[in-house]
Amino acid sequence: MSSPFGSDNELPVVDELFVFVHGWFGDTTVESQAEDVATSLADGGYDADANVAIEWDATNFLYFDAESDTEGVGQDVADLIADFYDAGGGNVRLVGHSLGGRVVCWTANKIDDDHDIETIAPLGAAADGSQVCSGGEWHDGLADNADEVRNYHSQNDPTVGGAYGGFGDTALGTDGAGCPGHETYTDVDVTDSVGGHLEHLGDEAVGSDLAAAILDDDGGDSGDDGDDGDDDDGFFDFF
């Protein structure tokens, strides 16, 4: 696939950076989705210095072509984040919904081993659970290149549950991994709070749990400092 990013694009270099990646057809609503997640984090006590939404070409009626594209998008996001760290940036809180959950896992695989992403959080990830388990294609990248991985899943998400899992496996965004995973990996069951696939976005339980995990990692409430990511389209930078 062609890169969704121009060569001049850079992430804002700040101490705390929130990056959101949307899923299938999410490029049409990426701003509202990202704002919903950022607001739930703020309600939980975490405000980033800058908020960035990654917009990629997910409007594709051929679903498995879009699924395949997530690997290339993950590479592009990895390159952006590596440049952010090399420029003196601080912590990255990388969140992806649905196919965006695949993107953030691919990002951990693709970033070079000199960089560790502080937080990776798939929400309703469109993937098989085995992909994050020992021997799975994302296990080593997440183990080696992410300080903490929190996977949010809900049994009320038939969108993912109907497409992934199957005999001997699980749907990552519905059931969780179905394996212990690496020591930095945690499945977070939000079935009691999340009633459907899109309801991960802005959910109070998701936001409060993820905010608490970030604050435990010394992620400061520092939203008044640095580049806030504002542009003519609103609160977020788009790439």
C-alpha positions as CSV (number, residue, x, y, z in Angstrom):
1,M,0.0,0.0,0.0
2,S,1.1,3.6,-0.4
3,S,2.0,5.5,2.7
4,P,-0.8,7.6,4.2
5,F,1.8,10.0,5.4
6,G,3.8,12.7,3.6
7,S,7.5,12.8,4.1
8,D,7.2,16.2,5.9
9,N,4.8,14.9,8.6
10,E,6.2,14.7,12.2
11,L,4.6,14.1,15.5
12,P,4.7,17.0,18.0
13,V,7.6,16.6,20.3
14,V,6.2,16.8,23.8
15,D,6.5,15.0,27.1
16,E,3.2,13.1,26.9
17,L,1.7,12.2,23.5
18,F,-1.6,10.4,22.9
19,V,-1.9,8.8,19.5
20,F,-5.2,7.2,18.3
21,V,-5.6,4.9,15.3
22,H,-9.1,4.2,13.9
23,G,-10.5,1.0,12.3
24,W,-12.5,-0.1,9.3
25,F,-14.3,2.9,7.7
26,G,-13.2,5.0,10.7
27,D,-11.4,7.5,8.5
28,T,-14.8,9.2,8.1
29,T,-15.3,9.8,11.8
30,V,-11.7,9.7,13.1
31,E,-11.9,13.1,14.8
32,S,-14.9,12.3,16.9
33,Q,-13.6,8.8,17.8
34,A,-10.3,10.2,18.9
35,E,-11.9,13.0,20.9
36,D,-14.2,10.5,22.7
37,V,-11.2,8.4,23.8
38,A,-9.2,11.4,24.8
39,T,-12.1,12.8,26.8
40,S,-12.6,9.4,28.7
41,L,-8.9,9.5,29.6
42,A,-9.2,13.1,30.8
43,D,-12.2,12.1,32.9
44,G,-9.9,9.4,34.4
45,G,-7.3,12.0,35.3
46,Y,-4.9,11.8,32.3
47,D,-4.3,14.7,29.9
48,A,-1.6,14.5,27.2
49,D,0.4,17.4,26.1
50,A,-0.7,16.7,22.5
51,N,-3.3,14.5,20.9
52,V,-2.8,13.0,17.4
53,A,-5.2,11.0,15.3
54,I,-3.8,8.8,12.6
55,E,-6.1,8.8,9.6
56,W,-5.5,6.0,7.1
57,D,-7.5,4.8,4.0
58,A,-9.8,2.3,5.7
59,T,-12.8,3.0,3.5
60,N,-12.5,-0.3,1.6
61,F,-15.5,-2.6,1.0
62,L,-13.0,-5.5,0.7
63,Y,-12.5,-6.0,4.4
64,F,-9.6,-8.4,4.2
65,D,-7.7,-6.0,1.9
66,A,-8.2,-3.3,4.6
67,E,-7.0,-5.9,7.2
68,S,-3.9,-6.6,5.2
69,D,-3.2,-2.8,4.9
70,T,-2.8,-2.6,8.7
71,E,0.7,-4.0,8.6
72,G,1.9,-1.2,6.3
73,V,0.1,1.4,8.4
74,G,1.8,0.0,11.4
75,Q,5.2,0.4,9.8
76,D,4.4,4.1,9.0
77,V,3.3,4.7,12.6
78,A,6.4,3.0,13.9
79,D,8.6,5.3,11.7
80,L,6.8,8.4,13.0
81,I,7.1,7.3,16.7
82,A,10.8,6.4,16.2
83,D,11.4,9.9,14.8
84,F,9.5,11.4,17.8
85,Y,11.8,9.6,20.2
86,D,14.9,10.5,18.2
87,A,13.9,14.2,18.4
88,G,13.7,14.1,22.2
89,G,10.0,13.2,22.7
90,G,8.8,11.7,25.9
91,N,6.1,9.1,26.4
92,V,3.7,7.7,23.7
93,R,0.3,6.4,24.6
94,L,-0.8,4.5,21.5
95,V,-4.5,3.4,21.3
96,G,-6.2,1.6,18.4
97,H,-9.8,0.6,17.8
98,S,-10.9,-2.4,15.8
99,L,-8.5,-2.7,12.8
100,G,-6.6,0.1,14.5
101,G,-5.9,-2.5,17.2
102,R,-4.1,-4.5,14.6
103,V,-2.2,-1.3,13.5
104,V,-0.9,-0.7,17.0
105,C,0.2,-4.3,17.4
106,W,2.0,-4.1,14.1
107,T,3.6,-0.9,15.2
108,A,5.3,-2.7,18.1
109,N,6.6,-5.3,15.6
110,K,7.9,-2.8,13.2
111,I,9.6,-0.2,15.4
112,D,13.3,-0.9,15.9
113,D,14.5,-2.4,19.2
114,D,16.1,0.8,20.3
115,H,12.7,2.2,21.1
116,D,10.1,1.1,23.6
117,I,6.5,2.4,23.3
118,E,5.3,3.2,26.8
119,T,1.7,2.2,26.4
120,I,-0.2,0.2,23.7
121,A,-3.9,-0.3,24.1
122,P,-6.1,-2.1,21.6
123,L,-9.8,-1.5,22.0
124,G,-12.1,-4.2,20.5
125,A,-9.2,-5.4,18.4
126,A,-10.1,-7.2,15.2
127,A,-7.7,-10.1,15.6
128,D,-7.3,-13.6,16.8
129,G,-6.1,-14.0,20.4
130,S,-3.3,-16.4,19.4
131,Q,-1.6,-13.5,17.6
132,V,-0.4,-12.0,20.9
133,C,0.3,-15.4,22.5
134,S,3.7,-17.1,22.6
135,G,4.5,-18.1,19.0
136,G,2.0,-15.6,17.6
137,E,3.1,-13.0,15.1
138,W,2.8,-10.0,17.5
139,H,4.0,-11.6,20.7
140,D,7.7,-10.8,20.4
141,G,7.2,-7.3,19.2
142,L,4.8,-6.5,22.0
143,A,7.1,-8.2,24.6
144,D,10.3,-6.4,23.3
145,N,9.0,-3.0,22.3
146,A,6.1,-2.1,24.6
147,D,6.5,-1.2,28.3
148,E,2.8,-2.0,28.9
149,V,0.0,-3.5,26.7
150,R,-3.6,-3.4,27.9
151,N,-6.1,-5.1,25.6
152,Y,-9.7,-4.1,26.2
153,H,-12.3,-6.7,25.2
154,S,-16.1,-7.2,25.6
155,Q,-18.3,-10.2,25.2
156,N,-20.9,-7.8,23.9
157,D,-18.8,-7.2,20.7
158,P,-20.2,-9.6,18.1
159,T,-18.6,-7.6,15.3
160,V,-15.2,-9.0,16.3
161,G,-16.5,-12.2,17.8
162,G,-18.2,-13.2,14.5
163,A,-15.1,-12.7,12.4
164,Y,-12.2,-14.0,14.6
165,G,-11.5,-16.8,17.0
166,G,-13.0,-20.1,16.1
167,F,-12.0,-23.6,17.2
168,G,-9.0,-23.5,19.5
169,D,-8.6,-19.7,19.3
170,T,-10.3,-16.6,20.7
171,A,-11.4,-13.2,19.3
172,L,-9.0,-10.7,20.8
173,G,-11.5,-7.9,21.1
174,T,-14.3,-10.1,22.4
175,D,-12.6,-12.8,24.6
176,G,-9.2,-11.5,25.2
177,A,-6.0,-13.5,24.3
178,G,-6.9,-16.8,25.9
179,C,-3.3,-17.2,27.1
180,P,-1.2,-15.6,29.8
181,G,0.8,-13.5,27.3
182,H,4.0,-11.7,28.1
183,E,4.4,-10.2,31.6
184,T,3.7,-6.7,30.3
185,Y,0.4,-7.8,28.7
186,T,-2.9,-7.5,30.4
187,D,-6.4,-8.4,29.2
188,V,-9.0,-6.0,30.5
189,D,-12.6,-7.3,30.4
190,V,-15.0,-4.4,30.0
191,T,-18.1,-6.5,29.2
192,D,-20.0,-4.9,32.1
193,S,-19.5,-1.5,30.6
194,V,-19.1,-1.9,26.8
195,G,-22.2,-2.9,25.1
196,G,-21.0,-3.0,21.5
197,H,-18.1,-2.6,19.1
198,L,-18.2,1.2,18.9
199,E,-18.9,1.6,22.6
200,H,-15.3,1.1,23.5
201,L,-14.8,4.6,22.3
202,G,-15.3,7.1,25.1
203,D,-16.3,4.3,27.6
204,E,-15.9,5.4,31.2
205,A,-14.4,2.0,32.4
206,V,-12.0,1.9,29.5
207,G,-10.9,5.5,30.1
208,S,-10.5,5.2,33.8
209,D,-8.6,2.0,33.7
210,L,-6.2,3.2,31.0
211,A,-5.7,6.6,32.6
212,A,-4.9,4.9,36.0
213,A,-2.3,2.6,34.3
214,I,-0.7,5.6,32.5
215,L,-0.6,7.6,35.8
216,D,1.0,4.6,37.5
217,D,3.7,4.8,34.9
218,D,4.3,8.4,35.9
219,G,2.4,9.8,33.0
220,G,1.7,13.4,34.2
221,D,-1.4,15.4,34.0
222,S,0.4,18.1,32.0
223,G,-2.1,19.1,29.3
224,D,-1.2,22.9,29.7
225,D,2.4,22.4,28.7
226,G,4.0,22.1,25.2
227,D,2.3,21.9,21.8
228,D,-1.3,21.0,22.3
229,G,-1.7,19.6,18.8
230,D,-4.3,22.2,17.8
231,D,-4.9,22.8,14.1
232,D,-7.7,24.3,12.0
233,D,-9.6,21.0,12.2
234,G,-9.8,21.1,16.0
235,F,-8.1,19.5,18.9
236,F,-6.1,16.8,16.9
237,D,-3.3,16.7,14.4
238,F,-4.1,14.4,11.5
239,F,-1.6,12.4,9.5
